[in-house]
Amino acid sequence: MSRKLLRLAVFAFAAASTLPVPSTAQAPAQPAEAAQQPRGPTISALPDAAADAQIAARIRGIFQEIDAVDSRVAAGVVTLDGSVPSGELAENAIAIASRVAGVVTVQDRMSRDLDLDTNLTPAIAQFRDDIRSGLRALPLIGVALAIGTAIALLGYLVASRKRFERPLLADLSRLDEHVIADS
């Protein structure tokens, strides 16, 4: 009985030691200036034309491959204009522009191009590529089917052969019984 009480006391002590203990000491008060400081990168109070030119040059260099996206920079604010074929491309452009150093925010003024030719041509090209890939895989699929058929045929032959061996095994067991009986 005393062992059970000792175990219970140890368990209670272990459980109590894991509970948080309320502190009577108060955290030092923060000065009002520290509480009002921004948490992220600071925005300059004065617009910097040189920084805007650097940001604009960098963004133009990035978007040089995408003809449909135009950009302007003023006071660290990047404005993206143009017509893009998909929402995904617009989201990627916004994400890329917002990662450039010195950019405060990105304004999206891009429109989604709903032209049938612009949107359908990549889908048709992707479908053609998928068909070509499937055709290239046909020999491999043929080999896999041939191996599967060979395994199934071998299994059928083995299973059908056991039916013929059963009478032979029955005869051998009867012969064994006669040999044991004669001994």
N, C-alpha and C positions, 0 to 999 in steps of 0.2 A: 504494500500500500504506500509506503514512504517513497518508493521508486516512482510511482505514478505521480505523487505530489511533486517530487523533484523535477520530473520531466515537464509537468504542467507549469511549474515555476520558471524553468529555463525557457520554455516556449513563450510564456507571457512576457518575460524579460526581452527576448529576441524580438517579439512583435512590437513591444513598446519602444525599443531602441530605434526601430525603423520609422516611427511616426515623427512628423515634423514638430519641432518645439517652437512655440510662439516666442518671438524675440521681444524683449522689453525695450531694447535700444532702438531709437528711431534713426532712419537714414538721414544723413546731413542734407539740409535743404540746399537745392541748387539755386544759384543766382538767377535772376530773371533773364539776364543776357544769354546764359548757357541754354536755357529752355527755349529761347526763340531762335537759336541758330539753325540753319537749314541742315537737313540730313543728307542730301545728295550733293552733286557738284553745284557750285554756285554759278549764277548767271551774272555776267558783267553788267554793270550799271550803264556803261557807255558802249554804244555800238562801235564795232571795229570793222571798217571797210576791208582792211587787209585780210582779217580772219574770214570774212564772208567770201572774199575772192578765192582764198585757199580752199574753203569748204566747197564752193561751186566748182572749182577745177577738179577736185577729188571726185565729187559726185558725177560730173560729166565724164570723167575718165572711167568710172565704174559702169555707167549706163551707156557708154559708147556702143556696146554690142546690142543694146536694145534701142532700136530707132524710135519706137513709139513713145518713149518716156522723155519728157523735157523737164528741166529743173531750174528753179530760181532760188537764190538765197538772199535774205535781207535780215540783218540783226540776228543771225543764227537760226532763223526760221526757214526751213526748206519747204518749198512748194513744188509738188510733183504734178505735172500736167501731161495730157496726152490720152491716147486711146489704146488700151491694152486688151488682148484677146481673152484673158481670164482673170477672175478675182484672185487666184493664187499668184499670178505674176504681179499684180498690184500689191498684194500683201508682202511678197518678197522684196519688191522695190522699196516699200515703206520701211521694212525691217533693215535693209541694207543702208538706206539713207540715215536712219536714226542711230546707227552704230558709228557713223563718222564723227571723229573728235570735233567738238565745238558746236555740234548741232543741238539746238535747244528743243525744238519740236519739228515734226513733219506734218505738213498739211497735204491731204490727199484730194487732189482735184482731177484725178484720172477718171476717165469714163471707160466702161466695159464695152468692148466692141462686140456687137451681136451679129455681125456680117456672117452669113452662112458660109461663104467661101473661106474666110479667114479661120473660122472655127472647125469647119468640116475637113479641110485639107489635112491637118495634123492627125485627126482621128482616122481618116482613110489610110494615111501612111503607116500609122501604128498597126492597123488591121492587116495591111499587106505584110508588115514585118512579122506579125504573129503567125500568119499563114506560112510564110517562108520558113520560120523556125519550126513549125509543126511538120512541114514537109521534110526538113533536114533530119527530124527525129524519127521518121518512118522506118528506116533500116533498124534502128535500135529497138523500136517497138516490135518489129517483125522478129528479131532475134529473141526478145523476151517472150513473145507468144510461142515461138518454136520450142524454147526450153520448157515453158509451162506445159505445153502439150506433151512433150517427151516425158516429163515427170509424171503427168497424169496417166499416160499410157503404161509406163513402167509400174505405177501403183496398181493399175487395173490388172496387169498381167500377174503381178505377185499375189494379189488377192484371189484371182481365179485359180492360180496354181495351188493354193492351200486347200481348195475344195477337193482337188484330185489327191492330195497327199493324206487327207483325213482317213480314207479307208485303209491306206497303207499303214498309218500309225495305229489304227484299230487292230489290224492283223498282227502287227508287231507286239502290241500289248497282250493279245490273246496268246501269242506264242510264248511271251514271257511268263504268262500265268501257267501254261502247260509245263514249262521248264521248272518253275518253282514247285508246282504240284508233284512233279515226278521226282524231285529231290528228296 
